[in-house]
Amino acid sequence: MIIHKIEIQNFRSYYKENTFELSDGLNLIIGSNGDGKTTFYEALEWLFRTDGINKMDTKYISKKRSEELMPNNSDDVRVAMTYEHKGRIKVLEKMFHFTKSFDGEVSTSNYSFSLIEGNGVERIIKDGVTFDKDLPSEMRKFIMFKGEQDLNILEKSNSLKQLVDEFSEVQDFEAYFSFMEYATKNAEQARDNAQKLDKKNADKIKGYNKTIEQEKGLLSDIEREIKIKEGEAENFEGLLKNIEQSEEASKLLKSVNQRIERLSQRRAETAARIKENYTINLLDDMWILMGFADTAEEYSSKINALMNERKKQEDQYLVTAGVEKAIKAAERGFTSLPAHIPGRKIMEDMLEEEVCKFCGRKAEKGSEAWNFMHDRLEEYKASLNGKADEGIEPLYKANYIGELQKRDTTLNDNLSEVVKMRRKIQDAIAFNNRLHDDIKKIDANLSSEFEQKKRILAQADGLTEEQLLANYDNISEWMDKKNRAINRIDILKRQREQHRATLEEAELALSKTSEGTAAEMYAKTALIIQQISNAFKNAKEENKRRLLDAIEEKSNLFLEKLNTNDFKGTIRIIEKQSGQGEAFLMNNDSVRIFNPNTALKTTYLMSVLFAIGNLSSERDGTELPLLFDAPTSSFTDTKENEFFRVIGSLRKQIIIVTKSFLRDGNNGEAILDLSRINDIDGRIFRIEKKRPFDDKKLGTIQTIITKIK
C-alpha cells in the first residue's frame, strides 16, 4: 500500500481544503508546538476507524470555519486518502455536514464513509468498512505510532498472536488439534481394551501402563512448574523492565536527594550562625551610642552645669535658712560634689584601704581625711533614705538631675569602648551579610536540585518518588530471583526431555508387546496417532519460532543501517509466558542490555517495525506504510541527521510528523534549518499557524501547508 495524497478539510485547525501530496519514500511534516502536527495524526486515526465510533464529533469541526459561517449556512468536515493497493488506485473518504443555526449553535448531519475504486472509467463506491480488506483493523497498530513510548508494539496485548496469525501458518494447525486430541484418546482406549484380553503379557502390559501413567503425571507436574517459573521469570523481567526505564531516574533521584539533604544541612548550620538581635544590641550593648562621642561630651557638660547650678541654689538656700553646715561649706568657697560622687563602692573601698583614690594620699583610720570620707559615705546613705538635712525642707524634692548624672557617669565609664565599637559592629554586620549571601547561594542550588527532582519525577512514567527509590533498592533482589527462576526452568526442561524419552520408550514397548496378538493393530494405531499429534504440536512451535527468527534477522539488518556509526548490540525477540512478545538488545556476551539510551531504544524498536513491514511485503507483495508522530524527540541533532538520512534511503514509505529541523529566528519565531533539511532525501512539508492570530481566540487559528521539497 502506497499513500499518494491526504486531504483534510475543516478538521480542527485545518481550515477549508488542505492537501499533502506524498512520495513513496520518506515524508517529513515539520511543525512547532500548536501548528497542527497532532491534528494531522488524529485526522488519519479518525479516517481509519471502521467501527463506527466518533462518526460526527463536533470537536473535529474547524472553529474558524464555524464562526465565520452565516446563520443557516453549512460546510463539510472531510478527510480523504488516495492510495494504491495491489496496482489499483483507491480513495478512502470520511465526511459529515455541519450547519450553523440562527442562535449560533452548530449541528451535524449526513455522515458518510466510503471506499472509491477506479475500474477503467467506472468508479465503484463501497462502504468504507471494506477498507479492512486492504488494511485489517488489527494490523493498524503496526503502522501508526504516537511518540517514542508507543514504538514497543510487541508488548501490546495480542500483538504477537496477531503477527503469528498474519504472517505464519500456525492457524492452519489449529483445526487439527481438537481432532488429534479426540483421535488419540479413542485410539488409546481401543488399545487398552484389546490388550486386556492378552493374558500372556498381562504383567508386562500392566508394568508399561503404570510407567506411562507415572511419566504422564510427572510430565504434567513438570509442565505446570515450568509455567509457574516462566510466570515468575516474566514477572521479575517485567519489574526489571520497569526499572530498565526508570533505573537511571532512580539513580539520579537518589543522588539528587543526597545533594538536597547535604545542602539543607549546610543551610541550617549557616542560618544558626547568624546573630541579628540588633534591637537588643542597640540598647544592651549600647550600639546606639556608636559615633556619638561629641554628643556624649556635650551631654556631660550640660549635666555638670545643671548639677553645679543646683548645688549653688541648694547652698544658697541652706545659708539663708541659717544651717551651720551650709554656712561652713559656703565659706570654703567651692561647690561640693554631689552625694553620690564618688560612688558608694569606691568610697567603701577607700575607707577599707585607708587611701584617697583621687589624690593618692594616705588616709589612716581615725585621721581627718579618713573621717571626711566616712562622713561623705554616711551623707550618701542618708540621702538614699531621704534623711539628709533633717528639719529643713529640701529645695529640690526630686533627684532628676542626680539620676541624669548617674547615667552620665556610666556613659563616660564606657565611652572609650563604645567609640571603638564601630569596627566591631561593622564586622558583625558584614559577617551576617556574608552568611546571608551563602544562604542565597545554597537556596539557588537547592532550587536547582528541586527542579531537577521535579523533572526526574515528571519523566518517570507515573512512578512516585517512593517507587523509584524502591526500584533502586530492589534491582539486585529481582535479578537474583529472575535468574533462579530461569535456572530452574532449564533444569525442568532437561527433566522434561528425559521423562518424554522414558514415556516414548514405554509406549513403544507397550506397542511391541501386542505384536502377534489381536491388539497389535490397535496398539500401532494409537502409537502412530500419538506421534502425529506430537508432530503437529512441534510443527506449530517451530513455525512460530521460525517467524520470530525471521523478524529478528530482518530487524538486525535494519539496525545495522540505522545505527551505522554507533553502538548497536543485537536484537532478540522472544515469546513471553503471557503470550506477549518482547524485543530487546543483547551484548556480544549474550547478556541483556537493560538500560539502553532512549535514542538507541527508539532505533532498535523502529528496526523491528521496519522488519514487520518487510514481512508484509514478502507475504502479499504490498508493504505497509509507517506513520510516526515525534519518534526522535530524544535524538541529538547529529544523531537525528544520520537517522533521517538513512531512513530516506530505505525505499519504504514513511510519514513522520516532527518538530525537528526548526531553530529560533531573530524575531523569536521558529524557522526551518535549511542546512540540515538539504541533506534529507524525501518529501518535506512545513506546517504552521497562519499569522496574525489571537492567542486567546481559537477561531483565529489556521494551519497552512508549505511544500519545501
Disulfide bonds with the S-S distance in Angstrom:
none
